[in-house]
Amino acid sequence: MELPSICNIQSEGGKHVCRLKKALYSLKQSSGAWFERFTKSIKAFGYKQSNLDHTLFVKHNKGMITCLIMYIDDMILIGNDLKERSAL
């Protein structure tokens, strides 16, 4: 990686370091970072992550159930709790 020519910074040994402040879609880690953030958000709504399939989230509420499953950029939301589905 080279610094842009607009950066006229002098340092010892002529070596510079660039720091990435956010994940970009072209990085391999970006999908994992996105899913980790999504998981934290969905758990904040009271959903529990399945141990068998980490892309499956389930919420039980007074005999009602709502299930959410992720696949890449698609989401399927099913359940018998219409109020919860609408809220999510």
HUJO-V647415 format. One record per backbone hydrogen bond with DSSP energy under -1.0 kcal/mol. NH is the residue of the N-H (numbers start at 0). CO is the residue of the C=O. Records with the same first field share a line. If there is no record, write none. Layout:
NH->CO, CO
This chain:
6->3
13->10
14->11
26->23
32->28
33->29
34->30
35->31
36->32
37->33
38->34
39->35
40->36
41->37
42->38
43->39
45->42
46->41
47->57
49->55
55->52
56->67
57->47
58->65
60->63
63->60
65->58
66->77
67->56
68->75
69->54
70->73
73->70
75->68
77->66
79->64
84->80
85->81
86->82
87->83
